[in-house]
Amino acid sequence: MYVIGVDIGGTNSGVILGHSNGKKVDGVHFSTKVEKGFDYTIDRIKKGIYSLYKRKNIGKKDIEAIGISCGGPLDQNRGLILSPPNLPGWDEIPITDIISQEFGVKSFLENDANSSALAEWKQGAGQGYNNLIFLTFGTGLGAGLILDGKLYRGSSGLGGEVGHIRLSKKGPSGYNKSGSFEGYCSGTGIAKLAKMYLKKRNLAQAFGKRSSLITAKDVGTAAADGNHLAQEILAESGTYLGKGLSILIDTLNPEIIILGGIYVRCQEYIEPAARNYIERETLIQTREKCLILPAKLGEEIGDYASLAVAIENKDIS
């Protein structure tokens, strides 16, 4: 038997076919193109699933469940996507109903941070731990919490929305809040931080393009090429990452924190500043008990995360 995962991101999305043990079999990926609206992405999702059916000569009788991983806020119980900041126009989209009605297979929705936490817990760097925090560090920033061996969602399903925490009075915005954790530690936030640096220092040509066009990927590429300004920008992101992690370490006392996305790709420029802050600010008892590691599943974590949602829920009738 198989499961299907649907990974919906602010930049890229995909549909993945996997076995019920979590092993990935095949997948189809595409740009989300948020400017085209949710109808475009949903159409691509449907076509992707039908493509997987055809390529593997399978049908709905072979599928145990479909898991959907998406950035929040969400209403998991009702299967609704509730206006995520990185998916403009996705307002109360009944995604599980849409997919279930199309394919005749039970479907489940989970926050991408929660689903990534499940994936890393079951198959990645978090195997063997009972208290784990996963941070997405992608287009946006969210946290998935495994506490005492269980996924923690909170009273309204919004447990782990750490990107909303304000870390400074001024700074790049995330969640429409200047100086937020997401504002400093996300792709969108790093791009905004770069623009603030360029404006403040009158360095409009530092990246060879207009500041309005600079992306986090540009910053990472420039840092790898030896651009000291880009490295400085990522180091500042790292400082605020350390500030945010210090709050989580002292509050939740996790055994391990796993970071995905940009942290995986730019660890050498982000990690030193983050660890320096954590060494100064956290309780020694909590700090010494907490490992901080990049996601083991790397660039494929979105695939495995969406499969994890299906696997976690497939036995629910």
C-alpha positions as CSV (number, residue, x, y, z in Angstrom):
1,M,0.0,0.0,0.0
2,Y,1.0,3.6,-0.7
3,V,0.5,7.0,0.8
4,I,0.6,10.4,-1.0
5,G,2.0,13.6,0.4
6,V,1.2,17.1,-0.8
7,D,3.7,19.7,0.2
8,I,2.4,23.3,-0.3
9,G,5.0,26.0,0.1
10,G,5.2,29.7,-0.5
11,T,7.8,29.2,-3.2
12,N,7.7,25.6,-4.3
13,S,5.1,22.8,-3.9
14,G,5.0,19.1,-4.8
15,V,3.2,15.8,-4.6
16,I,5.0,12.7,-3.4
17,L,4.2,9.0,-3.5
18,G,5.6,6.8,-0.7
19,H,5.2,3.5,1.0
20,S,3.4,3.3,4.3
21,N,6.8,2.8,6.0
22,G,7.8,6.3,4.9
23,K,10.1,5.4,2.0
24,K,9.7,7.8,-0.9
25,V,8.9,6.3,-4.3
26,D,8.3,9.1,-6.7
27,G,7.4,12.8,-6.8
28,V,6.4,15.8,-8.9
29,H,7.5,19.3,-8.0
30,F,6.6,22.7,-9.3
31,S,6.7,26.4,-8.5
32,T,3.8,27.6,-6.4
33,K,3.4,30.9,-8.2
34,V,1.3,32.5,-5.5
35,E,0.5,35.4,-7.8
36,K,-1.7,33.0,-9.9
37,G,-3.9,32.2,-6.8
38,F,-4.9,28.9,-5.1
39,D,-6.8,27.6,-8.1
40,Y,-3.6,27.3,-10.1
41,T,-1.7,25.4,-7.3
42,I,-4.7,23.1,-6.6
43,D,-4.9,22.3,-10.3
44,R,-1.2,21.5,-10.4
45,I,-1.6,19.3,-7.3
46,K,-4.4,17.3,-8.9
47,K,-2.5,16.9,-12.2
48,G,0.6,15.8,-10.2
49,I,-1.3,13.0,-8.3
50,Y,-2.9,11.8,-11.5
51,S,0.6,11.7,-13.1
52,L,1.9,9.6,-10.2
53,Y,-1.1,7.2,-10.6
54,K,-0.3,6.8,-14.3
55,R,3.5,6.4,-13.9
56,K,3.1,3.7,-11.3
57,N,-0.1,2.1,-12.7
58,I,-2.0,2.6,-9.4
59,G,-5.3,4.0,-8.4
60,K,-7.2,5.1,-5.3
61,K,-7.6,1.5,-4.1
62,D,-3.8,1.4,-3.6
63,I,-3.7,4.6,-1.5
64,E,-4.2,4.5,2.3
65,A,-4.2,8.3,2.9
66,I,-3.2,11.6,1.5
67,G,-1.3,14.0,3.8
68,I,-1.1,17.7,3.2
69,S,1.7,19.8,4.7
70,C,1.2,23.6,4.5
71,G,2.4,26.7,6.3
72,G,-0.1,28.0,8.9
73,P,-2.3,29.3,10.3
74,L,-4.5,26.3,9.7
75,D,-7.6,24.6,11.1
76,Q,-6.4,21.0,11.1
77,N,-9.7,19.6,12.4
78,R,-11.7,21.1,9.6
79,G,-9.0,20.8,7.0
80,L,-8.9,24.6,6.3
81,I,-6.0,26.7,5.2
82,L,-6.5,30.1,7.0
83,S,-4.7,32.9,5.1
84,P,-1.0,32.0,5.6
85,P,1.2,35.1,5.1
86,N,3.2,33.3,2.4
87,L,0.1,32.3,0.5
88,P,-1.9,35.5,-0.1
89,G,-5.5,34.9,-1.1
90,W,-5.7,31.4,0.4
91,D,-8.5,32.3,2.7
92,E,-10.4,29.5,4.4
93,I,-9.5,27.0,1.6
94,P,-11.1,23.6,2.4
95,I,-8.1,21.7,1.1
96,T,-8.9,18.3,2.6
97,D,-12.4,18.3,1.2
98,I,-11.2,19.4,-2.2
99,I,-8.6,16.6,-2.4
100,S,-10.8,13.9,-0.8
101,Q,-13.6,14.6,-3.2
102,E,-11.3,14.5,-6.2
103,F,-9.6,11.3,-5.4
104,G,-11.9,9.4,-3.0
105,V,-9.1,9.0,-0.5
106,K,-9.2,10.3,3.1
107,S,-7.0,13.4,3.4
108,F,-5.4,15.1,6.4
109,L,-3.9,18.6,6.9
110,E,-1.0,19.6,9.1
111,N,1.2,22.7,9.6
112,D,4.4,22.3,7.7
113,A,6.5,22.8,10.9
114,N,4.6,20.1,12.7
115,S,4.8,17.7,9.8
116,S,8.6,18.4,9.4
117,A,9.0,17.8,13.1
118,L,7.3,14.4,12.6
119,A,9.5,13.6,9.7
120,E,12.7,14.4,11.4
121,W,11.6,12.7,14.6
122,K,10.7,9.4,12.8
123,Q,13.3,9.4,10.0
124,G,15.8,12.2,10.5
125,A,18.0,13.8,13.1
126,G,15.4,13.5,15.9
127,Q,15.2,9.7,16.0
128,G,15.4,8.5,19.6
129,Y,14.4,11.8,21.3
130,N,11.2,12.6,23.2
131,N,11.5,16.4,23.4
132,L,12.3,18.0,20.1
133,I,11.8,21.4,18.4
134,F,11.9,21.8,14.6
135,L,12.2,25.2,13.0
136,T,11.3,25.5,9.3
137,F,13.6,28.6,8.5
138,G,12.2,28.6,4.9
139,T,10.1,31.3,3.2
140,G,8.6,31.8,6.7
141,L,9.4,30.6,10.2
142,G,7.4,28.2,12.3
143,A,8.2,25.5,14.9
144,G,7.0,22.0,15.3
145,L,7.1,20.7,18.8
146,I,7.4,17.1,20.0
147,L,7.0,17.2,23.7
148,D,7.1,14.1,25.9
149,G,6.9,11.9,22.8
150,K,3.8,13.5,21.3
151,L,3.2,16.2,18.7
152,Y,2.0,19.3,20.5
153,R,-0.5,21.5,18.7
154,G,-1.8,23.7,21.4
155,S,-5.4,24.5,22.4
156,S,-6.3,26.0,19.0
157,G,-3.8,24.2,16.8
158,L,-1.4,27.2,16.8
159,G,1.2,25.8,19.1
160,G,4.7,26.6,17.7
161,E,3.9,29.9,15.9
162,V,7.2,31.2,17.2
163,G,7.8,33.4,14.1
164,H,5.3,35.8,15.7
165,I,7.6,36.5,18.7
166,R,9.0,40.0,18.6
167,L,12.7,40.0,19.2
168,S,13.5,43.7,18.7
169,K,11.6,47.0,18.6
170,K,12.8,47.6,15.0
171,G,13.8,45.3,12.3
172,P,12.5,43.4,9.3
173,S,8.9,42.3,9.6
174,G,7.3,38.9,9.6
175,Y,3.6,38.3,10.5
176,N,3.2,42.1,9.9
177,K,5.3,42.7,13.0
178,S,8.6,44.5,12.8
179,G,11.5,42.9,14.5
180,S,9.8,39.5,14.7
181,F,11.6,36.1,14.9
182,E,10.3,35.4,11.3
183,G,11.5,38.8,10.2
184,Y,15.1,37.9,11.0
185,C,15.0,34.1,10.4
186,S,13.3,33.4,7.2
187,G,13.9,33.8,3.4
188,T,11.5,36.7,3.3
189,G,13.0,38.3,6.4
190,I,16.6,37.9,5.2
191,A,15.7,39.6,1.9
192,K,14.2,42.5,3.9
193,L,17.2,42.6,6.2
194,A,19.5,42.9,3.1
195,K,17.5,45.8,1.8
196,M,17.7,47.6,5.1
197,Y,21.5,47.1,5.1
198,L,21.8,48.5,1.6
199,K,19.6,51.5,2.3
200,K,21.4,52.3,5.5
201,R,24.8,52.0,4.0
202,N,24.1,53.4,0.6
203,L,25.3,50.2,-1.1
204,A,22.8,49.8,-3.8
205,Q,25.2,48.0,-6.2
206,A,26.6,45.5,-3.6
207,F,24.7,42.6,-5.2
208,G,24.7,43.8,-8.8
209,K,20.9,44.4,-8.9
210,R,18.3,46.8,-7.4
211,S,17.8,46.3,-3.7
212,S,14.1,45.6,-4.3
213,L,15.0,42.5,-6.3
214,I,17.4,40.9,-3.8
215,T,16.3,37.6,-2.4
216,A,17.7,35.4,0.4
217,K,19.1,33.1,-2.2
218,D,21.1,36.1,-3.5
219,V,22.4,36.7,-0.1
220,G,23.4,33.1,0.4
221,T,25.1,32.9,-2.9
222,A,27.0,36.1,-2.4
223,A,28.1,34.9,1.1
224,A,29.5,31.7,-0.4
225,D,31.4,33.8,-3.0
226,G,33.1,35.7,-0.2
227,N,30.9,38.8,-0.1
228,H,31.5,40.2,3.4
229,L,28.3,42.2,3.5
230,A,26.3,39.1,2.7
231,Q,28.1,37.2,5.4
232,E,27.4,40.1,7.8
233,I,23.7,40.0,7.0
234,L,23.5,36.2,7.6
235,A,25.5,36.7,10.9
236,E,22.9,39.2,12.1
237,S,20.2,36.7,11.2
238,G,22.2,34.2,13.3
239,T,22.3,36.5,16.3
240,Y,18.6,36.8,16.3
241,L,18.2,33.1,15.7
242,G,20.3,32.6,18.9
243,K,18.0,35.1,20.7
244,G,14.9,33.2,19.6
245,L,16.4,29.8,20.4
246,S,17.5,31.0,23.8
247,I,13.8,31.7,24.7
248,L,12.8,28.2,23.5
249,I,15.7,26.4,25.2
250,D,15.0,28.0,28.6
251,T,11.2,27.7,28.2
252,L,10.7,24.2,26.8
253,N,14.1,22.5,27.8
254,P,14.3,20.4,24.6
255,E,16.8,17.6,24.0
256,I,17.4,18.7,20.4
257,I,16.5,21.6,18.1
258,I,16.6,20.8,14.4
259,L,16.7,23.6,11.8
260,G,15.8,23.3,8.2
261,G,15.7,25.4,5.0
262,I,18.2,28.3,4.9
263,Y,20.0,27.1,8.0
264,V,21.0,23.9,6.2
265,R,22.3,25.8,3.2
266,C,24.0,28.7,5.1
267,Q,24.9,27.1,8.4
268,E,28.6,28.2,8.3
269,Y,27.5,31.9,8.3
270,I,24.5,31.7,10.7
271,E,25.6,29.2,13.3
272,P,28.6,31.0,15.0
273,A,26.6,34.1,15.9
274,A,23.6,32.0,17.1
275,R,25.7,29.8,19.3
276,N,27.6,32.8,20.7
277,Y,24.3,34.4,21.8
278,I,23.0,31.1,23.3
279,E,26.2,30.6,25.3
280,R,25.7,34.1,26.8
281,E,22.0,34.0,27.5
282,T,20.7,30.5,28.4
283,L,20.8,28.6,31.6
284,I,23.7,26.2,31.6
285,Q,21.4,23.3,32.7
286,T,19.1,23.7,29.7
287,R,21.9,24.6,27.2
288,E,24.0,21.5,28.0
289,K,21.0,19.2,27.5
290,C,20.2,20.6,24.1
291,L,21.7,19.6,20.8
292,I,21.3,22.0,17.8
293,L,21.6,20.3,14.4
294,P,20.6,20.9,10.8
295,A,17.8,18.9,9.4
296,K,19.1,15.4,8.3
297,L,16.5,15.2,5.6
298,G,17.9,18.3,4.0
299,E,16.2,19.6,0.8
300,E,13.8,16.7,0.8
301,I,12.3,17.4,4.1
302,G,9.1,18.8,2.5
303,D,8.6,15.6,0.7
304,Y,9.0,13.4,3.8
305,A,7.0,15.8,5.9
306,S,3.9,15.5,3.8
307,L,4.3,11.7,3.7
308,A,4.6,11.8,7.5
309,V,1.2,13.5,7.8
310,A,-0.4,10.7,5.8
311,I,1.4,8.0,7.8
312,E,0.5,9.5,11.1
313,N,-3.2,9.6,10.3
314,K,-3.8,6.7,7.9
315,D,-5.3,4.5,10.6
316,I,-7.9,7.1,11.5
317,S,-11.3,6.1,10.1
